[in-house]
Amino acid sequence: MPVLEIRDVQNPVVRWAKEHGILCVRVTPKGDKGWPDCIFVIPSTGRVIWMEFKAPGKQPEPIQTYRHRQLKEAKQHVYLVDEKSVGISILKAELEPPRLPEESDENAPGAPVGRFVPRPRTWED
């Protein structure tokens, strides 16, 4: 089985994003290390997503972990991706419009168990 490299993960995700109208900027700062590899901008929502790509099973360097923490503290969405299917799934989820709880499928995983309906109470309750 061939060993997968970072480009085997990153390139298919970037290609998928571009095919679906997502803006993608590959980050290559000079001298300022540790920033995630790509920034994706979802046109329909304007949401910004940062992705750090790694070969399967590889871990981020300490400076990358530091940058990820900085971005998260700045309320940015940062993902560490080591499988192309995971990166594409993240982008697919971002393309879907947000749904209100009452619009969701009640049988779906994570759906609310029940709804609270206030009713008048008496002293006997």
N, C-alpha and C positions, 0 to 999 in steps of 0.2 A: 504494500500500500504506500503510495507516495506521500511524502511529508508536505503538509499544506503550509504555505507562507502567508504573510500578511496580505499580499496582493490578491491571493486566492479568496480572501474574505472581503477586502475593501472594494476591489474592482466591480464585482457583481452587485454590491449594494449601491455603489455610486451610479452604475449603469441603470439599475432599476429606478432609482430616484429620478434621474434625468428623463427616463422614458415616461414617468408619471407626473412630470411638471414640477418636481421639487427642485428648488435651487440648491446647488451644492458648491461649496468653496473648500478646496483642499488647503489646509493651514500649513504653511512652511515659514514660520518666522525665523529671521536670522538673529542668532545670538540669544534669543529668549526661548529657552527650551521647555518642554514638558506639556505644551498645549495639545489638546486632542487633534486627531488627524483631519477631521472634516466638520464643517458646520453645514447643517441642512436647514433651509427655511421653507416652511410649509406655506405656500401662497394663500390658501383659503383662510388660514387663521393667523398668519404672520408669526406663528410659533417658531422658535429657534431651538434646534437640537444639536448637541455636540456629541460626536462619536469618536472614541478611541478604538482603533482596530488593532487586534493582536492575532498572531498565529494561534491556532487552537491550543489551549492549555497554558499559554504564556501569560505572565503577570506584568502589570505596569511597573515602570521604574519609580523610585521614590519621588522624583521631581514631578512625574505624571500624576501620582496620587495626590501630591500637594496641589497641583493645578486643578484637578477634578474637585477637590475640596473647596478651593477658592471659587470655582464656578457655581457649585451647589450652594455655597453661602450667599452668592449673588442671585439666587433663585433661578439658576439656569438648569436645563435638563441635560445631564451628562450620562452617557452610556458607554460601557466597556463591552466591545463586541468581538467575539472570537469565532463566530459561526455566521455565514452569510444569511442563513434563514432567520436568525435572530434579528440581524440588522434590518432585513426587509420587513419582518413582522412589526418591528417598532415603527417604521415609516408607514406601513399600511394602517396601523392603529391611529397614527397622527392624522391621516387623511380623512378618517371617518369623522363626521360632525358629532359634537358632544350630544349625548342623549340625556333627557331628563329621566329621573328614576321611574316615573309612571309610564314611560315609553319602553322601558326595558322588559325583557322577557323574564317573568317571575321565576321560571325554572332554570335560568342560566346560572352558572357558578358565580357566586358573589352577589347575586340578586338579593334584595331585602327579603328577610324571612316573612315579615308581615307588615301591615300598616297600622299605625296608631290612629284610632278614630275616637276623638273625645266624645264623651257622653255625659249628660248631667248626673251628678252623684247626689245621693241622699244620705242622711245620717245613718241609715241602716246598712249601707254598703260597707 
